[in-house]
């Protein structure tokens, strides 16, 4: 698309103010078009993901197209209820009258997608933005270039540009989009770029949702079902070659079960990816050589218990587990975002909590335990975006569970109703009849202040 960012914005503003995005039947039609397009472009989507990240057909479906279709169907089932004006009870002193909350679209939304799940994390926020009645400017990641090309064709053959427009390019094009006076920004990506996006949004006071990341820990305590923990951690960490914002970033394991956990994890790696993961159809690749070399530096001077092979020229890193890791090691400085998993031993749960608290609030936390009191202790002691008990990553698969970070791992949430709320402004309206006016709020009221005080106290009796 060669048009300027400003002209795209103006075209979408004109279309939005025409009111054509407001009727629910139009929103549902857009969602159905998305579903049909995903089915139509299925083979092309799979091919693009294969070229960008070496995703298998299975992974492309379960991690990208399948989960998006599931989310869209959930939206279609519940949209009428979400969009319905909500009647609210009002206080006695405001009666006679009624209160209503209306969910209205912000207007033109800018969705900036990442490269690690380049289809899912572009289309899922697009779908909920359309469901809320917005128009959308979509910026795919230029790093996952094949999927970006596919998304351009996908969108341009499905929607008119006044409803959904795709803008490709690098940092220069993204900066031009961020300079626009759009009505909502939704960004998924790194913390460093998230700060840039937030700074740009502040100039126009644009509401923003940031889906970022961080060092998401796994705690495996002495009571855990180790076989279950090993298989789920290996799957969650090495899925998409570790390039997942909610992937386990490091393990905190009780000293008494470390050796057995390592043995079982090695078995799980072999079960999932064979003796040589490089030859496995189910094991992905790092997005490019630059990121591969960044990850390679994290292995120095680490003690490798499993894996460790790196081939920068073909963007391959073997599933790797590091032991005897300390907080001073380079792999513990920032989010890893690759198939390298450090293990840190702990003696008491207090030590594990102290380690997690030494980092910014993570996007996710995972706990493997058979102790309910341990579960309560961790949930009360640590602040994080969301997580799972005795599994990993799967909390993100539920449309009924809001997904988002806290503090440095993000702000705002989406999925299901939470996503609809994210792309909606909730407008409160108080209606009062014109035939009655008690006059209590006017200066010089004939009603004594002492009676007004008693009346207000009565109105709120029992509420505090």
Buried (B, 14 or more C-beta within 10 A) or exposed (E): BEEEBEEBBBBBBEBBEEEEBEEBEBBBEBBEBBBEBBEEBBEBBBBBBBBBBBBBBEBBBBBBBBBBBBBBEBBBEBBEEBBEEBEEEBEEBBEEEBBBEBBBBBBBBBBBBBBBBBBBBBBBBBBBBBBBBBBBBBBBBBBBBBBBBBBBBBBBEBBEBBBBBBBBBEEEBBEBBBEBEBBBBBBBBBBEBBEBBBEBBEEEEBBBBBBBBBBBBBBBBBEBBBEEBBBBBBBBBBBBBBBBBBBBBBBBBBEEBBEEBBEBBBBBBBEBBBEEBBEBEBBBBBBBEEBBEBBBEBBEEBBBBBBBBBBBEEBBBBBBBBBEBEEEBEBBEBBBBBBBBBBBBBEEBEEBBEBBEEBBBBBBBBBBBEBEEBBEBBBEBBBBBBBBBBBBBBBBBEBEBBBBBBBBBBBBBBBBBBBBBBBBBEEEEEEEEEEEEEEEEEEEEEEEEEEBEEBBEEEEEEEE
